[in-house]
Amino acid sequence: MKIKLLFTFILMILFSWQGFSDGNEPLSEETSSEASISGMVVDKSTGEELVCANILIDEIDYKTCTDIGGKFKFKSLPPGTYTIRIKYISYQETILKKITVKKNKPANLKIELEQITL
């Protein structure tokens, strides 16, 4: 039983090792034609980074949120033109239309959200 378990563990390691890359070479032809969108979301009046703002790409239903520094990144996007929605509690929703990304030319955005006064 122990030998069978050890053999299974070794096989899992060997097969999973094939999927790793050092990041310098694309894993396949398909990944080499992908694009990315990254950026930062800040408060328009103070410039303060907004943590956990929701970022959505309408056309392909991708979603993410900003990190502790207000930054976000979408990797492995097909090249194209996208509409991006940014939502954050107590801030006005912002819609960016016609954001074009091309392979090997990432889009980098600085997004300023305006606080809603109640």
C-alpha positions in Angstrom: 0.0 0.0 0.0 2.8 2.4 0.9 4.6 1.7 -2.4 1.5 2.3 -4.4 0.9 5.6 -2.6 4.5 6.7 -3.1 4.4 5.7 -6.8 1.2 7.7 -7.3 2.8 10.7 -5.6 5.9 10.6 -7.8 3.8 10.3 -10.9 1.8 13.4 -9.9 5.0 15.4 -9.4 6.4 14.3 -12.7 3.3 15.1 -14.7 2.7 18.5 -13.0 6.3 19.5 -13.6 5.7 19.7 -17.4 3.3 22.6 -16.9 5.8 24.9 -15.2 7.6 27.7 -17.1 10.2 30.2 -16.0 8.1 33.0 -17.4 10.5 33.9 -20.2 9.0 31.6 -22.9 5.4 31.1 -23.7 4.0 27.7 -22.9 2.4 27.5 -26.3 1.7 29.4 -29.5 -1.8 30.2 -28.1 -0.4 32.1 -25.0 2.0 34.1 -27.1 -0.9 35.9 -28.9 -2.6 37.0 -25.7 -2.8 40.5 -24.3 -3.3 42.1 -20.8 -5.0 45.1 -19.1 -3.6 46.4 -15.8 -4.0 49.6 -13.9 -4.8 51.4 -10.7 -8.1 52.7 -9.2 -8.0 55.8 -7.1 -10.3 58.3 -5.5 -10.7 61.3 -7.8 -10.5 64.0 -5.2 -7.8 62.5 -2.8 -5.8 60.2 -5.1 -6.0 57.5 -2.4 -5.9 53.9 -3.8 -9.2 52.1 -3.6 -8.9 48.5 -2.2 -11.3 45.8 -3.5 -12.9 47.9 -6.3 -14.6 45.6 -8.8 -13.3 45.6 -12.3 -15.4 43.8 -15.0 -14.9 43.3 -18.7 -18.3 43.1 -20.3 -17.5 41.3 -23.6 -15.8 38.2 -22.1 -17.3 38.2 -18.5 -13.9 38.5 -16.8 -13.9 40.0 -13.2 -11.3 40.9 -10.7 -10.8 43.3 -7.8 -8.0 45.7 -6.9 -5.4 44.7 -4.3 -4.2 46.6 -1.3 -2.4 49.1 -3.5 -5.5 49.8 -5.7 -3.9 47.8 -8.6 -5.4 45.1 -10.8 -4.4 43.0 -13.8 -6.2 40.9 -16.4 -3.8 38.4 -18.0 -4.3 36.1 -21.0 -6.9 38.2 -22.8 -7.6 37.7 -26.5 -6.5 40.8 -28.4 -9.5 43.1 -29.0 -11.6 46.0 -27.9 -13.3 45.9 -24.6 -15.8 47.8 -22.3 -14.6 47.9 -18.7 -16.8 48.7 -15.7 -15.4 49.8 -12.4 -17.6 49.6 -9.3 -16.9 50.5 -5.7 -19.3 51.1 -2.7 -20.3 54.7 -2.3 -18.6 55.7 -5.6 -20.2 56.4 -9.0 -19.8 53.4 -11.4 -17.3 54.2 -14.2 -17.5 52.7 -17.7 -14.6 52.8 -20.0 -15.5 52.0 -23.6 -13.3 51.0 -26.5 -10.2 49.9 -24.5 -8.1 48.2 -27.2 -5.4 45.6 -26.3 -3.0 44.1 -28.8 -0.6 41.2 -28.3 2.6 42.3 -26.6 1.1 45.8 -26.1 -0.7 45.7 -22.7 -3.1 48.5 -21.7 -2.2 50.3 -18.5 -5.0 52.4 -17.0 -5.3 54.9 -14.2 -9.0 55.1 -13.2 -10.3 57.9 -11.0 -13.7 57.2 -9.3 -15.9 60.0 -8.0 -17.4 59.6 -4.5 -21.2 59.8 -4.3 -22.5 62.3 -1.8 -25.7 61.3 0.0 
